[in-house]
Amino acid sequence: MSGRIESEERDLLAAEFAMGTLEGDALERAERLVAEDPTFARDVEAWRQRLGALDRTAAPEKADDALWKRIEQSLDGADDIRTEAAVPGHAPKAAANQNFWKRCAMGGLAASLLLVVGLVTAVATWPAEPLYVAVLLADDRRPGALIQIYENQEVKLVPLQEFAIPAERVFQVWTLPTPQSAPVSIGLLSQARSMRLNLSDLPSPASDQFFEITLEPAGGSPTGLPTGPILYKGNAAETF
C-alpha cells in the first residue's frame, strides 16, 4: 500500500510540476528528480502532453466576476486558518493571494484545476496513454467530464464535478462515429463516478469526434436517440 501511495504522490508532483504550480521545497525536489530520475522526467513530459491536448479541446474563456469573488472568498477562509498558525515573518494575506493568482493564471481557465484533479484521480487505472481526449463542457463552459480513448477502443469517462442526477433519470453518453451518422449510445451514468465504455463495434475513433451527455429517463432513451437536454458536449483531440 505504501508503494502505491508513494507512486501516486510522485505522479501528483509530476503533474503539478508540469503545470508550473510548485514552489519552495516541492519545486526543488521536482527539479532534482527531473535531473536525476529518467522515469520521473518522462512522467513530467507525459503530463505536459496530456495537459496540452486538453488545452486544445477547449477555447479559453474568461471567468466571470462572480466566480472570481467565490474563489477569493474561499481563499480568505484558507488564509484565516493559516494566520492562526503563523510564525514571525509570515507573508501578509494580500501577498499570499497574489502568489496564488500567479500560479493559477494559466490561460485564464479556472477549470484547469478541476481537470487536473480528475486526471490525477484516474491515472492509476489507465491501461496506457490515451490516443484521444475530449473535455465535455456545459453551455456556460464549465467542464463536466473527461473522455479518454485508448488504442484498443476502450473509452473511459471521468467526471470532473459532482453530478446531481435527478431521481428516475440517468445521464446518457453519446458519440457520433462520423459527422454524417446518428448519435450512438455508449453508456449510462446514474451517479458521479468514473466508468469504462467500449467502442469496439464502432468505426475507429478520430480527431474531432463528437461526444455528448444528455439527461434521459431511467434505463436510457426510449427511442435509441437523444431525447433530453444536452448537458455536456465536446470534441476529441489527438494527444500526440
C-alpha positions as a Markdown table, in Angstrom:
| # | Residue | x | y | z |
|---|---|---|---|---|
| 1 | Met | 0.0 | 0.0 | 0.0 |
| 2 | Ser | 2.8 | 2.4 | 0.9 |
| 3 | Gly | 4.4 | 1.8 | -2.5 |
| 4 | Arg | 1.1 | 2.7 | -4.3 |
| 5 | Ile | 0.8 | 5.9 | -2.2 |
| 6 | Glu | 4.3 | 6.9 | -3.0 |
| 7 | Ser | 3.7 | 6.3 | -6.7 |
| 8 | Glu | 0.5 | 8.4 | -6.6 |
| 9 | Glu | 2.4 | 11.2 | -4.7 |
| 10 | Arg | 5.1 | 11.2 | -7.3 |
| 11 | Asp | 2.6 | 11.4 | -10.1 |
| 12 | Leu | 0.8 | 14.3 | -8.5 |
| 13 | Leu | 4.2 | 16.0 | -8.1 |
| 14 | Ala | 4.9 | 15.4 | -11.8 |
| 15 | Ala | 1.5 | 16.9 | -12.7 |
| 16 | Glu | 2.0 | 20.0 | -10.6 |
| 17 | Phe | 5.5 | 20.5 | -11.9 |
| 18 | Ala | 4.1 | 20.3 | -15.5 |
| 19 | Met | 1.5 | 22.9 | -14.6 |
| 20 | Gly | 4.1 | 25.2 | -13.0 |
| 21 | Thr | 2.3 | 25.4 | -9.7 |
| 22 | Leu | 5.1 | 24.2 | -7.4 |
| 23 | Glu | 7.1 | 26.4 | -5.0 |
| 24 | Gly | 9.8 | 26.1 | -2.4 |
| 25 | Asp | 11.0 | 22.6 | -1.3 |
| 26 | Ala | 8.4 | 20.9 | -3.6 |
| 27 | Leu | 9.8 | 22.7 | -6.6 |
| 28 | Glu | 13.4 | 21.9 | -5.7 |
| 29 | Arg | 12.5 | 18.3 | -5.2 |
| 30 | Ala | 10.8 | 18.1 | -8.6 |
| 31 | Glu | 13.7 | 19.8 | -10.3 |
| 32 | Arg | 16.1 | 17.4 | -8.7 |
| 33 | Leu | 14.0 | 14.4 | -9.7 |
| 34 | Val | 13.8 | 15.6 | -13.3 |
| 35 | Ala | 17.6 | 15.9 | -13.5 |
| 36 | Glu | 18.3 | 12.6 | -11.7 |
| 37 | Asp | 15.4 | 10.2 | -12.4 |
| 38 | Pro | 14.6 | 9.5 | -16.1 |
| 39 | Thr | 11.3 | 7.9 | -15.1 |
| 40 | Phe | 10.1 | 11.0 | -13.3 |
| 41 | Ala | 11.3 | 13.2 | -16.2 |
| 42 | Arg | 9.2 | 11.0 | -18.6 |
| 43 | Asp | 6.2 | 11.3 | -16.3 |
| 44 | Val | 6.5 | 15.1 | -16.4 |
| 45 | Glu | 6.7 | 15.2 | -20.2 |
| 46 | Ala | 3.7 | 12.8 | -20.4 |
| 47 | Trp | 1.7 | 15.2 | -18.2 |
| 48 | Arg | 2.7 | 18.1 | -20.4 |
| 49 | Gln | 1.4 | 16.2 | -23.4 |
| 50 | Arg | -1.9 | 15.4 | -21.7 |
| 51 | Leu | -2.5 | 18.9 | -20.5 |
| 52 | Gly | -1.6 | 20.3 | -23.9 |
| 53 | Ala | -4.1 | 18.0 | -25.5 |
| 54 | Leu | -6.8 | 19.2 | -23.0 |
| 55 | Asp | -5.9 | 22.8 | -23.8 |
| 56 | Arg | -6.6 | 22.2 | -27.5 |
| 57 | Thr | -10.1 | 20.8 | -26.8 |
| 58 | Ala | -11.4 | 23.9 | -25.0 |
| 59 | Ala | -11.4 | 27.5 | -26.1 |
| 60 | Pro | -10.1 | 29.9 | -23.4 |
| 61 | Glu | -12.8 | 31.6 | -21.5 |
| 62 | Lys | -12.6 | 34.5 | -19.1 |
| 63 | Ala | -14.1 | 33.6 | -15.7 |
| 64 | Asp | -16.9 | 36.0 | -14.7 |
| 65 | Asp | -16.7 | 38.3 | -11.7 |
| 66 | Ala | -19.0 | 36.1 | -9.6 |
| 67 | Leu | -16.7 | 33.1 | -10.0 |
| 68 | Trp | -13.6 | 35.2 | -9.0 |
| 69 | Lys | -15.5 | 36.5 | -6.0 |
| 70 | Arg | -16.3 | 33.0 | -4.8 |
| 71 | Ile | -12.7 | 31.9 | -5.3 |
| 72 | Glu | -11.4 | 35.0 | -3.4 |
| 73 | Gln | -13.8 | 34.2 | -0.5 |
| 74 | Ser | -12.6 | 30.7 | -0.3 |
| 75 | Leu | -9.0 | 31.9 | -0.2 |
| 76 | Asp | -9.8 | 34.4 | 2.5 |
| 77 | Gly | -11.1 | 31.5 | 4.7 |
| 78 | Ala | -7.9 | 29.5 | 4.0 |
| 79 | Asp | -5.8 | 32.5 | 4.9 |
| 80 | Asp | -7.6 | 32.9 | 8.2 |
| 81 | Ile | -6.6 | 29.3 | 9.1 |
| 82 | Arg | -3.0 | 29.9 | 8.1 |
| 83 | Thr | -2.9 | 33.1 | 10.1 |
| 84 | Glu | -3.8 | 31.3 | 13.3 |
| 85 | Ala | -0.7 | 29.2 | 13.0 |
| 86 | Ala | 1.5 | 31.9 | 11.6 |
| 87 | Val | 5.1 | 32.5 | 12.7 |
| 88 | Pro | 7.0 | 35.8 | 12.8 |
| 89 | Gly | 7.8 | 36.9 | 9.3 |
| 90 | His | 4.8 | 35.2 | 7.7 |
| 91 | Ala | 3.8 | 36.9 | 4.5 |
| 92 | Pro | 0.6 | 39.0 | 4.7 |
| 93 | Lys | -2.6 | 37.7 | 3.1 |
| 94 | Ala | -2.5 | 40.0 | 0.2 |
| 95 | Ala | 0.9 | 38.7 | -0.8 |
| 96 | Ala | -0.2 | 35.1 | -0.4 |
| 97 | Asn | -3.2 | 35.7 | -2.6 |
| 98 | Gln | -1.0 | 37.4 | -5.2 |
| 99 | Asn | 1.2 | 34.4 | -5.3 |
| 100 | Phe | -1.8 | 32.2 | -5.8 |
| 101 | Trp | -3.0 | 34.1 | -8.8 |
| 102 | Lys | 0.4 | 33.9 | -10.4 |
| 103 | Arg | 0.3 | 30.2 | -10.1 |
| 104 | Cys | -3.2 | 29.8 | -11.4 |
| 105 | Ala | -3.0 | 32.3 | -14.3 |
| 106 | Met | -2.7 | 29.6 | -16.9 |
| 107 | Gly | -4.7 | 30.8 | -19.9 |
| 108 | Gly | -7.3 | 32.3 | -17.7 |
| 109 | Leu | -9.1 | 29.0 | -17.1 |
| 110 | Ala | -10.1 | 28.2 | -13.5 |
| 111 | Ala | -11.3 | 24.9 | -15.0 |
| 112 | Ser | -7.8 | 23.7 | -15.5 |
| 113 | Leu | -7.6 | 22.9 | -11.8 |
| 114 | Leu | -10.7 | 20.7 | -11.9 |
| 115 | Leu | -9.2 | 18.9 | -14.9 |
| 116 | Val | -6.0 | 18.0 | -13.1 |
| 117 | Val | -7.9 | 16.7 | -10.1 |
| 118 | Gly | -9.9 | 14.4 | -12.4 |
| 119 | Leu | -6.8 | 13.3 | -14.2 |
| 120 | Val | -4.8 | 12.5 | -11.1 |
| 121 | Thr | -7.7 | 10.5 | -9.7 |
| 122 | Ala | -7.9 | 8.4 | -12.8 |
| 123 | Val | -4.2 | 8.0 | -13.7 |
| 124 | Ala | -3.6 | 4.9 | -11.6 |
| 125 | Thr | -6.0 | 2.8 | -13.7 |
| 126 | Trp | -5.1 | 4.0 | -17.2 |
| 127 | Pro | -4.1 | 1.0 | -19.3 |
| 128 | Ala | -1.8 | 3.1 | -21.4 |
| 129 | Glu | -1.5 | 6.6 | -22.8 |
| 130 | Pro | -4.9 | 7.7 | -24.4 |
| 131 | Leu | -4.9 | 8.3 | -28.1 |
| 132 | Tyr | -7.6 | 11.0 | -27.9 |
| 133 | Val | -9.2 | 13.1 | -25.1 |
| 134 | Ala | -12.3 | 15.2 | -25.1 |
| 135 | Val | -13.3 | 17.7 | -22.4 |
| 136 | Leu | -17.1 | 17.9 | -22.3 |
| 137 | Leu | -18.4 | 21.3 | -21.4 |
| 138 | Ala | -21.7 | 22.8 | -20.3 |
| 139 | Asp | -23.2 | 25.7 | -22.2 |
| 140 | Asp | -21.6 | 28.1 | -19.7 |
| 141 | Arg | -18.2 | 26.5 | -20.4 |
| 142 | Arg | -17.9 | 24.6 | -17.1 |
| 143 | Pro | -16.1 | 21.3 | -17.6 |
| 144 | Gly | -18.3 | 18.3 | -16.7 |
| 145 | Ala | -16.5 | 15.2 | -17.8 |
| 146 | Leu | -13.3 | 14.0 | -19.5 |
| 147 | Ile | -13.4 | 11.3 | -22.2 |
| 148 | Gln | -10.3 | 9.2 | -22.8 |
| 149 | Ile | -10.0 | 7.0 | -25.8 |
| 150 | Tyr | -7.3 | 4.2 | -25.9 |
| 151 | Glu | -5.8 | 2.2 | -28.7 |
| 152 | Asn | -8.0 | -0.8 | -28.0 |
| 153 | Gln | -11.0 | 1.4 | -28.4 |
| 154 | Glu | -11.7 | 1.3 | -24.7 |
| 155 | Val | -13.2 | 4.6 | -23.5 |
| 156 | Lys | -13.1 | 6.0 | -20.0 |
| 157 | Leu | -15.3 | 8.7 | -18.7 |
| 158 | Val | -14.0 | 10.7 | -15.7 |
| 159 | Pro | -16.5 | 13.1 | -14.1 |
| 160 | Leu | -14.9 | 16.5 | -13.3 |
| 161 | Gln | -17.6 | 17.6 | -10.8 |
| 162 | Glu | -20.2 | 16.1 | -8.5 |
| 163 | Phe | -23.3 | 15.4 | -10.7 |
| 164 | Ala | -26.7 | 15.8 | -9.1 |
| 165 | Ile | -28.7 | 13.3 | -11.2 |
| 166 | Pro | -32.5 | 13.6 | -10.5 |
| 167 | Ala | -34.4 | 10.5 | -9.4 |
| 168 | Glu | -35.7 | 8.3 | -12.2 |
| 169 | Arg | -33.2 | 9.9 | -14.6 |
| 170 | Val | -29.8 | 9.0 | -15.9 |
| 171 | Phe | -27.0 | 10.7 | -17.8 |
| 172 | Gln | -26.6 | 9.0 | -21.2 |
| 173 | Val | -23.3 | 9.3 | -23.1 |
| 174 | Trp | -23.4 | 9.5 | -26.9 |
| 175 | Thr | -20.9 | 9.8 | -29.7 |
| 176 | Leu | -21.1 | 10.5 | -33.4 |
| 177 | Pro | -18.8 | 7.9 | -35.1 |
| 178 | Thr | -18.8 | 10.0 | -38.2 |
| 179 | Pro | -20.1 | 13.5 | -38.8 |
| 180 | Gln | -22.9 | 12.0 | -41.0 |
| 181 | Ser | -24.0 | 9.3 | -38.6 |
| 182 | Ala | -26.7 | 9.4 | -36.0 |
| 183 | Pro | -25.7 | 9.5 | -32.3 |
| 184 | Val | -24.8 | 6.2 | -30.8 |
| 185 | Ser | -25.3 | 5.5 | -27.1 |
| 186 | Ile | -22.1 | 4.3 | -25.4 |
| 187 | Gly | -23.1 | 4.3 | -21.7 |
| 188 | Leu | -25.4 | 5.3 | -18.9 |
| 189 | Leu | -24.4 | 7.2 | -15.8 |
| 190 | Ser | -26.6 | 7.1 | -12.6 |
| 191 | Gln | -24.0 | 8.7 | -10.3 |
| 192 | Ala | -20.8 | 10.7 | -10.5 |
| 193 | Arg | -18.2 | 8.0 | -11.0 |
| 194 | Ser | -15.5 | 7.0 | -13.5 |
| 195 | Met | -16.7 | 4.4 | -15.9 |
| 196 | Arg | -15.3 | 2.4 | -18.7 |
| 197 | Leu | -17.1 | 2.3 | -22.1 |
| 198 | Asn | -16.4 | 0.4 | -25.3 |
| 199 | Leu | -16.4 | 1.5 | -28.9 |
| 200 | Ser | -15.4 | -1.9 | -30.3 |
| 201 | Asp | -18.5 | -2.2 | -32.6 |
| 202 | Leu | -18.0 | 1.3 | -34.0 |
| 203 | Pro | -15.5 | 2.8 | -36.5 |
| 204 | Ser | -12.1 | 3.7 | -35.2 |
| 205 | Pro | -12.1 | 6.9 | -33.2 |
| 206 | Ala | -10.8 | 10.0 | -34.8 |
| 207 | Ser | -9.8 | 13.5 | -34.0 |
| 208 | Asp | -12.8 | 15.9 | -33.7 |
| 209 | Gln | -15.1 | 13.0 | -32.9 |
| 210 | Phe | -18.2 | 14.4 | -31.1 |
| 211 | Phe | -19.3 | 13.3 | -27.6 |
| 212 | Glu | -22.2 | 14.5 | -25.5 |
| 213 | Ile | -24.1 | 13.7 | -22.3 |
| 214 | Thr | -27.9 | 14.1 | -22.2 |
| 215 | Leu | -30.5 | 13.7 | -19.4 |
| 216 | Glu | -32.7 | 10.7 | -20.1 |
| 217 | Pro | -35.4 | 8.6 | -18.4 |
| 218 | Ala | -34.2 | 5.7 | -16.1 |
| 219 | Gly | -32.9 | 2.9 | -18.4 |
| 220 | Gly | -31.9 | 5.3 | -21.1 |
| 221 | Ser | -33.6 | 7.0 | -24.1 |
| 222 | Pro | -36.7 | 5.0 | -25.2 |
| 223 | Thr | -36.0 | 5.9 | -28.8 |
| 224 | Gly | -32.4 | 4.9 | -29.1 |
| 225 | Leu | -31.6 | 8.6 | -29.9 |
| 226 | Pro | -31.1 | 11.6 | -27.5 |
| 227 | Thr | -34.5 | 12.9 | -26.2 |
| 228 | Gly | -33.4 | 15.0 | -23.3 |
| 229 | Pro | -31.4 | 18.2 | -23.0 |
| 230 | Ile | -27.7 | 18.2 | -23.8 |
| 231 | Leu | -25.8 | 18.8 | -20.6 |
| 232 | Tyr | -22.2 | 18.5 | -21.7 |
| 233 | Lys | -20.5 | 18.2 | -25.1 |
| 234 | Gly | -17.1 | 18.3 | -26.7 |
| 235 | Asn | -14.9 | 17.1 | -29.5 |
| 236 | Ala | -11.9 | 14.7 | -29.2 |
| 237 | Ala | -8.4 | 15.8 | -29.8 |
| 238 | Glu | -5.3 | 13.7 | -30.5 |
| 239 | Thr | -2.9 | 13.6 | -27.6 |
| 240 | Phe | 0.3 | 13.4 | -29.6 |
